[in-house]
């Protein structure tokens, strides 16, 4: 697994599945690591926060925006996540697009980001007043923003289908990261194919390859073949041992003549006289 140490440097390794106070086995149907955030900030506050982070505005506006920035960070989940992301950059409390991109390249941070469930009002519902509140921030771009609000208004379908049975009356809903959600409940989707096996073992029979594929595909997680690098190491070793025909041997006799001992073993290369004793 891949985690970060106290300095947010990547640490890769194995974790024991029992006897460790911070590790416990989980069912594939558990939801480990998911955090639910009930976001209370208004659209105007979130926009002002984005302007503060981008340092976009007059000095007086930036000073006003700082309150919106601080209010959002008052949530413990947001603060922890942002502090972890910010540690990859300037450590100034502001998450830039570049810092977020860097964080998504770190497995332990990407997992935390895509395991965040946010409860917030859908963009397809709510009143137009929340968008009107942004007018004062647009300045010269106000005409373009007015046109954008027209488009947003047309897309608001929530109240129009409120009579549908089972449809929630409130447009404040839970937002899931699709890959984070699906990835939590699915096993690896990688499967070995006959074409792959024939590429590695071109002289092997189809029956032999099919038997090997069945065993491998059934036990990809058990054999830890869920990553490309692990599969590459695995098949490099198998190809070296079994050759292009994937020949299976019951065992190795270890009955080497002297010339083979000298050829295969460094010890006998250094002590050729001893090889002649066998």
Number of C-alpha atoms within 10 A of each C-alpha: 9 13 14 15 8 6 8 15 11 13 12 10 7 8 11 9 11 10 8 9 6 8 11 10 8 10 8 11 9 10 13 11 11 17 16 14 17 15 14 14 13 16 16 18 20 17 18 24 23 18 19 21 18 14 13 13 14 9 10 8 15 18 12 14 23 16 15 21 21 13 14 18 17 10 14 11 15 16 15 12 15 18 17 18 26 20 16 18 17 11 13 10 17 19 20 16 10 11 16 18 12 16 22 17 10 18 15 18 21 17 16 17 20 19 23 21 18 17 17 17 18 15 15 15 18 18 12 13 9 12 18 14 14 16 16 9 15 12 9 8 10 14 12 10 17 15 10 12 16 11 11 15 16 9 12 16 13 18 15 9 11 14 11 9 7 7 11 14 12 13 18 17 13 14 15 16 14 10 10 18 16 11 14 17 13 10 12 12 9 12 14 14 13 13 11 13 19 16 10 17 20 16 13 16 13 13 9 14 21 15 10 15 18 13 11 16 16 11 13 19 13 9 13 11 19 17 12 10 9 13 15 12 12 14 15 13 12 16 16 10 13 14 17 16 16 21 15 10 8 5 6 6 6 7 9 12 12 16 13 12 20 20 11 11 12 11 12 18 15 11 12 16 12 14 19 13 8 10
